[in-house]
């Protein structure tokens, strides 16, 4: 088994290329609330109207899994906002918003955020960060800010379920967004395409807000139009932990075939594999690192994806088709993104994950020998895998996956 000089590889990681990047579509404000014993024991937190929120949060905490609850009842959600109005602090949110601010701060001068009806504070934060805005429904100044509730917690506040890896994570309560927040109005398509023709990367998200086959088919057609108007553009779709099988199947059958790349965590990987017959993964099944890599390869083979990025606690994996891979660039992209996320977590110090090294060794036994440090190759795909740089005693968990995924995508060449 190969001994990999991981620290030296991290020390030699180079900064990302400055690819012009389009991000869309979900942009909002996040109210970050730190979960404490006092909050869990408070009378406010135990009032009946918070019973389902409390139950879902505790489940997330017991499994240390990032979960999101889409609150269907708008009046109930407004009540949540009222209850927690004086708690925590507001920051930019949504996968598109978080990624846009990060990429602009990383030195990419041309970041365009496609955001439907951004509220005044949302718009102000993005513009102050140097992000350009494209609003296809031209409703500037007429829409309120949309706020999501993000409950960040450390492990250990509640007993953990058997097999859970202790880690800082978060639970999200959010309102239901309409499909119009994802789909570009037909009458605006020509103007949209002329405004994005110069971009080489598109980091797209928010497909969890589509529901019908017609909506997914429309979104897929709009992605195809983007690619046909610009053959240099690579399009990435970021996944979320939605459990609605109708939404997952819509994503699998319509979005996967038209994008170049996807990003997901281990929970989202399991959800996709469960819906992809005949892969036979049961709901909630915990997969080993080797099983995760095998599952990621199967998704790429079935869908034809050029690239899949898996981020999990302790290690990151990238699967790239052999006909478009630049292995050393992909390895550098993962290493640089890992360092970036460790810094963004605002911990006291960082170290290479020992659990990630063990996971890498397991994958090495299955897919070795290596063709280079951190790089395996199958007849059809290249596997790039690294143990993560983990920040200890962190003060932030929200948005780290979006920062990681967007950074690794923009830095890669494929």
C-alpha positions in Angstrom: 0.0 0.0 0.0 1.4 3.4 -1.0 2.4 5.9 1.6 1.1 9.3 0.5 2.8 12.5 1.6 -0.5 14.2 2.3 1.0 17.2 4.2 3.4 17.9 1.4 0.6 17.7 -1.1 -1.4 20.2 0.9 1.6 22.5 1.3 2.1 22.6 -2.4 -1.6 23.1 -3.4 -2.0 26.1 -5.7 -4.8 28.7 -5.8 -7.8 28.3 -8.1 -8.0 29.5 -11.7 -10.0 32.6 -12.1 -12.8 31.2 -14.3 -15.7 33.6 -14.8 -18.6 32.0 -13.0 -22.4 32.2 -13.1 -24.3 31.1 -10.0 -28.0 30.5 -9.5 -30.7 30.2 -8.4 -31.4 30.0 -4.7 -30.4 33.2 -2.8 -31.7 34.3 0.6 -30.6 35.4 4.0 -29.8 32.9 6.7 -30.5 33.5 10.4 -27.7 31.6 12.1 -28.7 30.3 15.5 -26.3 28.5 17.8 -27.9 25.6 19.6 -27.0 25.5 23.3 -28.2 23.5 26.3 -30.1 26.6 27.4 -32.0 26.8 24.1 -32.9 23.1 24.2 -34.2 23.4 27.8 -36.0 26.7 27.4 -39.7 27.1 27.7 -39.9 28.9 24.4 -38.3 25.9 22.6 -40.8 23.5 24.2 -44.0 25.4 23.2 -46.4 23.2 21.1 -46.1 25.2 17.9 -42.3 24.3 17.8 -42.9 20.5 18.4 -42.1 19.4 14.8 -39.2 21.7 14.4 -37.8 20.5 17.7 -38.3 16.8 16.8 -36.6 17.3 13.4 -33.7 19.3 14.9 -33.1 16.6 17.5 -33.0 13.9 14.8 -30.4 15.9 12.9 -28.4 16.3 16.1 -28.6 12.6 17.0 -27.2 11.7 13.6 -24.9 14.7 13.1 -26.5 15.0 9.6 -27.3 18.2 7.8 -31.1 18.2 7.2 -33.5 20.7 5.8 -37.2 21.0 6.5 -39.3 22.7 3.9 -42.2 24.2 6.0 -45.3 23.9 3.8 -47.6 26.1 6.0 -46.5 29.8 5.4 -48.3 31.1 8.5 -46.5 28.5 10.7 -43.1 29.5 9.1 -43.9 33.2 9.8 -44.5 32.3 13.4 -41.0 30.6 13.5 -39.5 33.8 12.1 -41.3 35.8 14.8 -40.1 33.5 17.6 -36.5 33.6 16.6 -36.4 37.2 15.3 -34.1 38.3 18.1 -31.8 35.2 17.9 -28.4 34.8 16.2 -27.4 36.9 13.2 -28.1 37.3 9.5 -25.7 36.3 6.7 -26.1 35.6 3.0 -27.6 32.2 2.4 -28.7 29.8 -0.3 -26.3 27.7 -2.2 -26.0 30.3 -5.0 -25.7 33.3 -2.6 -23.0 31.6 -0.4 -21.0 30.4 -3.4 -21.2 33.8 -5.2 -19.8 35.7 -2.1 -17.1 33.1 -1.6 -16.0 33.0 -5.3 -15.8 36.8 -5.4 -13.8 36.9 -2.2 -11.4 34.3 -3.8 -10.4 36.8 -6.4 -12.8 35.9 -9.3 -13.7 39.3 -10.6 -16.5 38.1 -12.9 -19.1 36.4 -10.7 -22.7 36.8 -11.9 -25.5 35.7 -9.5 -28.8 34.8 -11.2 -31.3 35.6 -8.4 -35.1 35.9 -8.8 -36.6 38.8 -6.7 -33.7 39.4 -4.2 -34.7 41.5 -1.2 -32.9 44.8 -0.5 -30.6 43.5 2.2 -29.8 40.4 0.1 -28.9 42.6 -2.9 -26.8 44.9 -0.7 -24.7 42.1 0.7 -24.1 40.6 -2.8 -23.1 43.9 -4.4 -20.8 44.9 -1.5 -19.1 41.5 -2.0 -18.4 42.4 -5.6 -21.0 40.1 -7.1 -22.9 41.2 -10.2 -26.7 40.5 -10.2 -29.0 39.4 -13.0 -32.7 39.5 -12.0 -34.7 37.9 -14.8 -38.1 39.1 -13.5 -37.0 42.7 -13.0 -38.6 43.0 -9.6 -35.8 44.9 -8.0 -36.9 46.8 -4.9 -40.3 45.2 -4.7 -39.6 41.9 -2.9 -38.9 41.3 0.8 -35.8 39.4 1.9 -36.4 35.7 2.3 -35.0 34.4 5.6 -34.1 30.8 6.4 -33.4 29.5 9.9 -30.1 27.7 10.4 -29.6 25.9 13.7 -25.9 25.1 14.1 -24.8 22.6 16.7 -21.7 20.9 18.1 -21.9 17.1 18.8 -22.6 15.9 22.3 -25.6 18.0 23.2 -27.9 15.0 22.8 -27.0 11.2 22.8 -25.8 10.1 19.3 -27.2 7.2 17.4 -25.0 4.1 17.0 -22.5 4.5 14.2 -22.7 8.3 14.1 -19.5 10.2 13.5 -19.4 13.2 15.9 -19.2 16.5 14.0 -20.5 20.0 14.0 -23.5 20.3 11.7 -26.7 22.2 11.2 -30.5 21.9 10.7 -32.3 24.2 8.4 -36.0 25.3 8.5 -37.0 27.1 5.3 -40.1 28.3 3.5 -41.2 26.5 0.3 -40.0 28.4 -2.7 -42.0 28.4 -5.9 -40.7 26.8 -9.2 -40.6 30.4 -10.6 -37.5 31.0 -8.4 -35.6 28.4 -10.5 -37.1 28.8 -14.0 -36.2 31.7 -16.3 -39.3 33.4 -17.9 -39.6 32.4 -21.5 -39.7 36.0 -22.6 -36.4 36.7 -20.9 -34.4 33.8 -22.3 -32.8 35.6 -25.2 -31.6 38.5 -23.0 -30.4 35.9 -20.4 -28.3 34.0 -23.0 -26.7 37.2 -24.3 -25.8 38.2 -20.8 -24.0 34.9 -19.9 -22.3 34.0 -23.1 -18.8 34.9 -21.8 -19.0 32.6 -18.7 -17.1 29.3 -18.6 -18.6 27.9 -15.4 -22.2 27.7 -14.1 -22.8 26.6 -10.5 -26.6 26.0 -10.3 -28.8 24.9 -7.4 -32.3 25.1 -6.1 -33.8 22.2 -8.1 -35.4 20.9 -4.9 -38.1 23.5 -5.5 -39.3 21.8 -8.7 -42.0 19.2 -8.3 -43.7 18.2 -11.6 -42.3 16.4 -14.6 -43.1 19.5 -16.7 -41.1 21.8 -14.4 -38.1 19.5 -14.4 -38.3 19.1 -18.2 -38.4 22.9 -18.6 -35.4 23.4 -16.3 -33.5 20.8 -18.4 -34.3 22.5 -21.6 -33.0 25.8 -20.2 -29.7 24.1 -19.2 -29.4 22.7 -22.7 -29.9 26.2 -24.2 -27.1 27.5 -22.0 -24.7 24.8 -23.3 -25.7 25.2 -27.0 -25.1 28.9 -26.9 -21.7 28.5 -25.2 -19.7 25.3 -25.8 -17.0 26.4 -23.3 -19.5 26.5 -20.4 -19.4 23.6 -17.9 -22.6 23.3 -15.8 -22.7 22.0 -12.3 -25.8 21.1 -10.3 -25.5 21.0 -6.5 -27.7 18.5 -4.6 -29.5 18.9 -1.3 -30.8 16.4 1.3 -34.4 16.3 0.0 -36.2 13.0 0.7 -39.1 13.5 -1.6 -38.6 10.6 -4.1 -40.6 12.6 -6.8 -38.1 15.4 -6.6 -35.1 13.1 -6.6 -36.5 11.2 -9.6 -37.1 14.4 -11.4 -33.5 15.4 -10.7 -32.2 12.0 -11.9 -34.2 11.7 -15.1 -34.1 15.4 -16.2 -31.2 17.3 -14.7 -28.5 14.6 -14.5 -28.5 13.9 -18.2 -28.0 17.6 -19.2 -25.4 18.9 -16.6 -21.7 18.2 -16.7 -21.1 17.9 -13.0 -22.9 17.4 -9.7 -21.9 17.9 -6.0 -23.3 16.0 -3.1 -22.6 14.6 0.4 -22.8 11.0 1.5 -26.5 11.4 2.6 -27.5 12.8 -0.8 -25.5 10.0 -2.5 -27.5 7.4 -0.6 -30.8 9.1 -1.6 -29.8 9.1 -5.3 -28.6 5.5 -5.2 -31.9 4.4 -3.5 -33.9 5.9 -6.3 -31.6 4.5 -9.1 -32.8 0.9 -9.6 -31.3 -1.6 -9.7 -28.6 -0.2 -7.3 -30.6 -1.5 -4.3 -29.5 1.0 -1.5 -32.0 1.1 1.3 -33.2 4.4 2.8 -30.8 5.5 5.6 -28.3 2.8 4.7 -24.8 3.8 5.9 -22.3 3.0 3.1 -18.6 2.4 3.6 -16.1 4.6 1.7 -15.6 1.8 -0.8 -19.3 1.4 -1.3 -19.6 5.2 -1.7 -17.0 5.3 -4.5 -18.6 2.3 -6.2 -22.0 4.0 -6.0 -20.6 7.3 -7.3 -19.0 5.4 -10.3 -22.4 3.8 -11.0 -24.2 7.1 -11.0 -21.6 8.5 -13.4 -21.9 5.5 -15.7 -25.7 5.4 -15.7 -26.1 9.2 -16.2 -23.1 10.0 -18.5 -21.9 12.7 -16.1 -18.4 14.1 -16.8 -17.8 14.7 -13.1 -19.1 13.9 -9.7 -17.8 15.5 -6.5 -18.6 13.7 -3.2 -17.8 15.6 0.1 -18.1 13.7 3.3 -16.6 14.0 6.8 -13.0 13.0 6.6 -12.5 12.7 2.8 -13.4 14.1 -0.6 -13.8 12.1 -3.8 -14.0 13.2 -7.4 -15.0 10.9 -10.3 -14.1 12.2 -13.7 -14.7 10.6 -17.1 -11.4 9.5 -18.7 -12.1 11.3 -21.9 -12.0 14.7 -20.2 -9.9 14.3 -17.1 -6.8 16.4 -16.1 -5.9 14.3 -13.0 -3.3 16.6 -11.4 -5.5 19.6 -11.8 -8.4 17.8 -10.2 -6.2 16.7 -7.3 -5.0 20.3 -6.8 -8.6 21.6 -6.9 -9.7 19.2 -4.1 -6.6 20.1 -2.0 -7.1 23.8 -2.4 -10.8 23.6 -1.8 -10.2 21.6 1.4 -7.8 24.2 2.7 -10.3 26.9 1.8 -13.1 25.3 3.7 -11.0 24.6 6.8 -10.2 28.3 6.9 -13.8 29.3 6.4 -14.9 27.1 9.4 -13.0 29.5 11.7 -11.6 26.9 14.0 -8.6 27.1 16.3 -6.4 24.9 14.2 -6.5 22.4 11.3 -5.2 18.9 10.8 -5.5 16.2 8.2 -8.2 13.7 9.0 -6.9 10.4 10.3 -10.2 8.8 9.5 -9.9 10.1 6.0 -6.5 8.5 5.6 -8.0 5.1 6.7 -10.9 5.6 4.2 -8.4 6.3 1.5 -6.4 3.1 2.3 -9.6 1.1 2.1 -10.4 2.5 -1.3 -6.7 1.9 -2.3 -7.2 -1.8 -1.6 -10.2 -2.0 -3.9 -9.1 0.3 -6.8 -5.3 0.4 -6.5 -2.6 0.6 -7.7 -2.4 4.4 -7.8 -1.4 6.1 -11.1 -0.2 9.1 -9.0 -0.7 10.3 -5.4 -4.4 10.3 -4.6 -5.4 9.2 -8.1 -6.8 5.8 -9.3 -8.0 4.9 -12.8 -10.7 2.5 -14.0 -11.2 1.7 -17.7 -13.8 4.5 -18.0 -13.2 6.9 -15.1 -10.5 8.5 -12.9 -11.0 8.6 -9.1 -9.4 11.4 -7.2 -9.5 11.1 -3.4 -8.0 13.0 -0.5 -8.3 13.0 3.3 -9.7 16.4 4.3 -8.1 19.2 6.2 -10.4 19.4 9.2 -10.7 22.6 11.3 -11.0 21.9 15.0 -13.2 23.8 17.5 -15.0 25.5 14.6 -17.4 28.4 14.9 -19.2 27.9 11.6 -20.7 25.0 9.8 -23.4 26.5 7.6 -22.5 26.9 3.9 -19.2 25.0 4.1 -20.3 22.3 1.6 -21.3 25.0 -0.9 -18.0 26.8 -0.5 -16.2 23.5 -1.0 -18.2 22.3 -3.9 -18.1 25.6 -5.8 -14.4 26.1 -5.2 -13.5 22.6 -6.4 -15.7 22.9 -9.4 -14.3 26.3 -10.6 -10.7 25.2 -10.0 -11.1 22.0 -12.0 -10.5 21.5 -15.7 -12.7 19.0 -17.6 
